[in-house]
Amino acid sequence: KLISAYQEVNENEIDWSPVFEYAKDKNWVVLNHHWGSADLLWEYAKNFPTVTFVIGHAYYEYENVVKKQDNVFMCTCASFVTPEFASIEYLWGNLPVEKILHGSDCLDLDFCTAIGPLAYSKIIPEKDKEKILGVNALDLMKQLKWNIRIPQYNESLRKSEKLR
């Protein structure tokens, strides 16, 4: 997790490239609360396609980067703090659901505030809620070839792959 806000350093003034150079062959996920400008995140994602970038809060400004860069994902963290951040329903309606990862920022934020807006949404289908709450993260771990063993998840994957 990268964060420079606590040190009052502007993300646009930091070159994180040495970190990504180190991470690029390790199947790492790099999370940052705010990546600076959308153009900067675009360049990182383009220059380091084997690094997975997660936007640590539901910022509107990265919508296009998430849609167009395969290795960039949006976290739902603080999606209840509107209008500063995008609501969970906005994320769901404007991003590929597979690119949305549940985030809580606990212990900073109350865990319930991260789940409530999603759990009680009347427009997001239950299947998509499941994806956001964990299936997308598990799929990402599988894609990164992380050794995860969740019997129920692995069994449902085997069944769905047989149907394809």
DAWOBEL-V566303 format. One record per helix or strand of 3 or more residues. SS is the DSSP state (alpha for helix, beta for strand). FROM is the first residue (numbers start at 1). TO is the last residue. Records with the same first field share a line. If there is no record, write none. Layout:
BEGIN
SS = FROM-TO  FROM-TO
END
This chain:
BEGIN
alpha = 5-7  11-13  17-23  38-47  60-68  88-94  97-99  111-119  126-143  151-163
beta = 29-32  52-55  72-75
END
